[in-house]
Amino acid sequence: MTQTSAALGMCFPRTYPAALVTDVARRLDQGGADELWIIEDCFYTAGPSLVSAALTSTEQLTVGVGILPAVARTAAVTAMEFATLDALAPGRFLPGIGHGVQEWMGQMGVRPKSPLTALEEVTTAVTRLLAGETVSVEGKTVYLQDVKLDAPPVEPPPILLGVMGPKSMALAGRVGGGLVLAEPATPSYVRQSVEYAGSPEGFVVAVFSAFCVRSDRKTAYEWTAPWLGWRIDDNHPGLKALPFFDDLKKLYDESGTEGLVGMPVDWWTEIGAVGTLDDAAAHIEALEAAGVHHIGLFPDPEVEHGLPQLDHVLELANR
């Protein structure tokens, strides 16, 4: 696989106050970063609103949304949102759609019987609407009757699917324009996911990477280890794809977070942009070698700890 030079930016966690988004976007834009990724989770801040604010307050920054739950809005409204955001800044918006957390979908009364079918119907309908088609569908989730966008994008952006399982990855390869992989998006996971998707031509891969840069490795590792332990307990597929996952799990089971702090540096480098600035750069290079096109560095969800990491994002973007 030919190594790509990935667009590099930062994620805007769901816990950050909405009013911060314009300042964060401007600092990234003016500082030389490529993009900002807005996180939409129920029931925090709304993705399209924050994307709009970020796009209209910047000149060059690409802004992605990761991800809109497929069934939280109708397919027509999702297409309207995407078309409007693209019109605000043509070529600078990257849309993401996913299953959403099914418990949250149940809380809103929109949980589909088959999340896979729902995602396929929504993605296909939105893609066709953005292409300017008049769409009529009578599906299990999507119903449209002669719906056509008044102002579809001149060049529709690829719809990236934020999914995790092999069947959903395969679906992304069939009907999506690419993938958004949640942290920890390890290089091993990237390769596995693209393979599950069928390695289609022109497939776009965006990832979120755990991000913690400190002056010394141990401090960064101590800060990140509790999060990593939670992901190990969760059997996150991004970790399970690692060739050393069994050893990692055994280490954590036997020694807890202290064991993770002392694990080999190359394990940490594979798992995230964690450690020194050079360690973070090595992780980014490994993702690029795996074929990643977009990297959103995911800072600490607490603003007072995560926001200072923006300076390190800019240092990495300008290396």
CORMONOR-V198272 format. One record per helix or strand. SS is the DSSP state (hx for helix, st for strand). FROM is the first residue (numbers start at 1). LEN is the number of residues. Records with the same first field share a line. If there is no record, write none. Layout:
# CORMONOR-V198272
SS->FROM-LEN / FROM-LEN
This chain:
# CORMONOR-V198272
st->7-6 / 35-5 / 62-5 / 68-2 / 93-6 / 135-4 / 143-5 / 159-4 / 178-4 / 204-10 / 273-3 / 294-5
hx->18-14 / 47-10 / 75-14 / 102-6 / 115-16 / 166-10 / 187-10 / 217-17 / 237-4 / 245-17 / 265-7 / 277-13 / 303-15
